[in-house]
Amino acid sequence: MIALEQKVPSFSAQATSGLLVSLDALEGKQVVLYFYPKDSTPGCTTQGQGFRDQHAAFEAANTLVFGVSRDGLKSHENFKAKQGFPFELISDRDEALCQLFEVIKLKKLYGKEYMGIERSTFLIDRKGVLQREWRGVKVPGHVDAVLEAARQLNAAN
């Protein structure tokens, strides 16, 4: 598990718009990675809309936002287009990023247990160091908390 104040190991992952996202290429920018369970579900849509609606404020705080789930690129492209997301969605089909950030947890739905993504968000500084993490996220108010942390981190650098 990556600890706070620890450099995040280099990674690269396929994202929407044909992008290959790599942490090394993002150096010099703050990065928010928000992990969510599934495209086009109510909570994930609401969370994505929150990041969409605050996108200009994140940009002003020198912060790039990426959504991450195990959905494929086709599903991501549809979700992104339908919701008008101005940020990219990373497809983590092989769960490499999910494992790196340890967000796969045992969950229960209608009495059935399964392994799924625990809604989590990570704020990485300009040098690739993990500065903040939110695990077991509840959607209401979450985007505002992440934005405030991004602003504070940007102001400190």
Contacts in CASP RR format, 6 or more apart in sequence:
PFRMAT RR
TARGET T0000
AUTHOR 0000-0000-0000
METHOD contacts of the structure
MODEL  1
MIALEQKVPSFSAQATSGLLVSLDALEGKQVVLYFYPKDSTPGCTTQGQG
FRDQHAAFEAANTLVFGVSRDGLKSHENFKAKQGFPFELISDRDEALCQL
FEVIKLKKLYGKEYMGIERSTFLIDRKGVLQREWRGVKVPGHVDAVLEAA
RQLNAAN
1 101 0 8 1.000
1 102 0 8 1.000
2 8 0 8 1.000
2 9 0 8 1.000
2 100 0 8 1.000
2 101 0 8 1.000
2 102 0 8 1.000
2 130 0 8 1.000
3 130 0 8 1.000
4 130 0 8 1.000
4 131 0 8 1.000
4 132 0 8 1.000
4 133 0 8 1.000
5 129 0 8 1.000
5 130 0 8 1.000
5 131 0 8 1.000
6 129 0 8 1.000
6 130 0 8 1.000
7 127 0 8 1.000
7 128 0 8 1.000
7 129 0 8 1.000
7 130 0 8 1.000
8 23 0 8 1.000
8 100 0 8 1.000
8 124 0 8 1.000
8 128 0 8 1.000
8 129 0 8 1.000
8 130 0 8 1.000
9 23 0 8 1.000
9 100 0 8 1.000
10 22 0 8 1.000
10 23 0 8 1.000
10 24 0 8 1.000
11 22 0 8 1.000
11 23 0 8 1.000
11 96 0 8 1.000
11 97 0 8 1.000
11 100 0 8 1.000
12 20 0 8 1.000
12 21 0 8 1.000
12 22 0 8 1.000
12 23 0 8 1.000
13 20 0 8 1.000
13 21 0 8 1.000
13 22 0 8 1.000
13 68 0 8 1.000
13 90 0 8 1.000
13 91 0 8 1.000
13 92 0 8 1.000
13 96 0 8 1.000
13 97 0 8 1.000
14 20 0 8 1.000
14 21 0 8 1.000
14 73 0 8 1.000
14 90 0 8 1.000
14 91 0 8 1.000
15 21 0 8 1.000
15 66 0 8 1.000
15 73 0 8 1.000
15 76 0 8 1.000
15 88 0 8 1.000
15 89 0 8 1.000
15 90 0 8 1.000
15 91 0 8 1.000
16 73 0 8 1.000
16 76 0 8 1.000
16 77 0 8 1.000
16 80 0 8 1.000
16 88 0 8 1.000
16 89 0 8 1.000
17 88 0 8 1.000
18 73 0 8 1.000
19 88 0 8 1.000
21 66 0 8 1.000
21 88 0 8 1.000
21 90 0 8 1.000
23 31 0 8 1.000
23 124 0 8 1.000
23 128 0 8 1.000
26 64 0 8 1.000
26 128 0 8 1.000
27 126 0 8 1.000
27 127 0 8 1.000
27 128 0 8 1.000
28 126 0 8 1.000
28 127 0 8 1.000
29 62 0 8 1.000
29 63 0 8 1.000
29 64 0 8 1.000
29 126 0 8 1.000
30 61 0 8 1.000
30 62 0 8 1.000
30 63 0 8 1.000
30 64 0 8 1.000
30 123 0 8 1.000
30 124 0 8 1.000
30 125 0 8 1.000
30 126 0 8 1.000
30 150 0 8 1.000
30 153 0 8 1.000
30 154 0 8 1.000
31 63 0 8 1.000
31 64 0 8 1.000
31 65 0 8 1.000
31 66 0 8 1.000
31 123 0 8 1.000
31 124 0 8 1.000
31 128 0 8 1.000
32 51 0 8 1.000
32 58 0 8 1.000
32 63 0 8 1.000
32 64 0 8 1.000
32 65 0 8 1.000
32 66 0 8 1.000
32 121 0 8 1.000
32 122 0 8 1.000
32 123 0 8 1.000
32 124 0 8 1.000
32 146 0 8 1.000
32 150 0 8 1.000
33 66 0 8 1.000
33 67 0 8 1.000
33 68 0 8 1.000
33 90 0 8 1.000
33 97 0 8 1.000
33 101 0 8 1.000
33 121 0 8 1.000
33 122 0 8 1.000
33 124 0 8 1.000
34 47 0 8 1.000
34 48 0 8 1.000
34 51 0 8 1.000
34 65 0 8 1.000
34 66 0 8 1.000
34 67 0 8 1.000
34 68 0 8 1.000
34 119 0 8 1.000
34 120 0 8 1.000
34 121 0 8 1.000
34 122 0 8 1.000
34 146 0 8 1.000
35 67 0 8 1.000
35 68 0 8 1.000
35 69 0 8 1.000
35 97 0 8 1.000
35 98 0 8 1.000
35 101 0 8 1.000
35 103 0 8 1.000
35 117 0 8 1.000
35 118 0 8 1.000
35 119 0 8 1.000
35 120 0 8 1.000
35 121 0 8 1.000
35 122 0 8 1.000
36 43 0 8 1.000
36 44 0 8 1.000
36 47 0 8 1.000
36 48 0 8 1.000
36 67 0 8 1.000
36 68 0 8 1.000
36 69 0 8 1.000
36 117 0 8 1.000
36 119 0 8 1.000
37 44 0 8 1.000
37 69 0 8 1.000
37 116 0 8 1.000
37 117 0 8 1.000
37 119 0 8 1.000
38 44 0 8 1.000
38 69 0 8 1.000
38 70 0 8 1.000
38 71 0 8 1.000
39 69 0 8 1.000
39 71 0 8 1.000
39 75 0 8 1.000
39 76 0 8 1.000
39 78 0 8 1.000
39 79 0 8 1.000
39 89 0 8 1.000
40 75 0 8 1.000
40 78 0 8 1.000
40 79 0 8 1.000
40 82 0 8 1.000
43 139 0 8 1.000
44 69 0 8 1.000
45 79 0 8 1.000
45 83 0 8 1.000
46 139 0 8 1.000
47 119 0 8 1.000
47 137 0 8 1.000
47 139 0 8 1.000
47 142 0 8 1.000
47 143 0 8 1.000
48 67 0 8 1.000
48 83 0 8 1.000
48 85 0 8 1.000
48 143 0 8 1.000
49 83 0 8 1.000
50 143 0 8 1.000
51 58 0 8 1.000
51 65 0 8 1.000
51 67 0 8 1.000
51 85 0 8 1.000
51 87 0 8 1.000
51 143 0 8 1.000
52 83 0 8 1.000
52 84 0 8 1.000
52 85 0 8 1.000
52 86 0 8 1.000
52 87 0 8 1.000
53 143 0 8 1.000
54 143 0 8 1.000
54 144 0 8 1.000
54 147 0 8 1.000
55 65 0 8 1.000
55 86 0 8 1.000
55 87 0 8 1.000
57 147 0 8 1.000
57 151 0 8 1.000
58 64 0 8 1.000
58 65 0 8 1.000
58 147 0 8 1.000
58 150 0 8 1.000
61 147 0 8 1.000
61 150 0 8 1.000
61 151 0 8 1.000
61 153 0 8 1.000
61 154 0 8 1.000
62 126 0 8 1.000
62 154 0 8 1.000
63 123 0 8 1.000
63 150 0 8 1.000
63 154 0 8 1.000
64 87 0 8 1.000
65 87 0 8 1.000
66 87 0 8 1.000
66 88 0 8 1.000
66 89 0 8 1.000
66 90 0 8 1.000
67 87 0 8 1.000
67 88 0 8 1.000
67 89 0 8 1.000
67 90 0 8 1.000
68 89 0 8 1.000
68 90 0 8 1.000
68 92 0 8 1.000
68 97 0 8 1.000
68 98 0 8 1.000
69 76 0 8 1.000
69 89 0 8 1.000
69 90 0 8 1.000
69 91 0 8 1.000
69 92 0 8 1.000
69 117 0 8 1.000
70 91 0 8 1.000
70 92 0 8 1.000
70 93 0 8 1.000
70 95 0 8 1.000
70 98 0 8 1.000
70 117 0 8 1.000
71 79 0 8 1.000
71 89 0 8 1.000
71 91 0 8 1.000
72 91 0 8 1.000
72 93 0 8 1.000
73 91 0 8 1.000
76 89 0 8 1.000
76 90 0 8 1.000
76 91 0 8 1.000
79 85 0 8 1.000
79 89 0 8 1.000
80 88 0 8 1.000
80 89 0 8 1.000
90 97 0 8 1.000
92 98 0 8 1.000
95 104 0 8 1.000
98 104 0 8 1.000
98 117 0 8 1.000
101 120 0 8 1.000
101 122 0 8 1.000
103 117 0 8 1.000
103 118 0 8 1.000
103 120 0 8 1.000
103 135 0 8 1.000
104 115 0 8 1.000
104 116 0 8 1.000
104 117 0 8 1.000
104 118 0 8 1.000
105 115 0 8 1.000
105 116 0 8 1.000
105 117 0 8 1.000
105 118 0 8 1.000
106 113 0 8 1.000
106 114 0 8 1.000
106 115 0 8 1.000
106 116 0 8 1.000
107 113 0 8 1.000
107 114 0 8 1.000
107 115 0 8 1.000
107 116 0 8 1.000
107 118 0 8 1.000
108 114 0 8 1.000
118 135 0 8 1.000
118 136 0 8 1.000
119 136 0 8 1.000
119 137 0 8 1.000
119 138 0 8 1.000
119 139 0 8 1.000
120 133 0 8 1.000
120 134 0 8 1.000
120 135 0 8 1.000
120 136 0 8 1.000
120 137 0 8 1.000
121 133 0 8 1.000
121 134 0 8 1.000
121 137 0 8 1.000
121 142 0 8 1.000
121 146 0 8 1.000
122 130 0 8 1.000
122 132 0 8 1.000
122 133 0 8 1.000
122 134 0 8 1.000
123 130 0 8 1.000
123 131 0 8 1.000
123 132 0 8 1.000
123 133 0 8 1.000
123 146 0 8 1.000
123 149 0 8 1.000
123 150 0 8 1.000
123 153 0 8 1.000
124 130 0 8 1.000
124 131 0 8 1.000
125 131 0 8 1.000
125 153 0 8 1.000
125 157 0 8 1.000
126 157 0 8 1.000
131 149 0 8 1.000
131 153 0 8 1.000
132 146 0 8 1.000
132 149 0 8 1.000
132 153 0 8 1.000
134 142 0 8 1.000
134 145 0 8 1.000
134 146 0 8 1.000
END
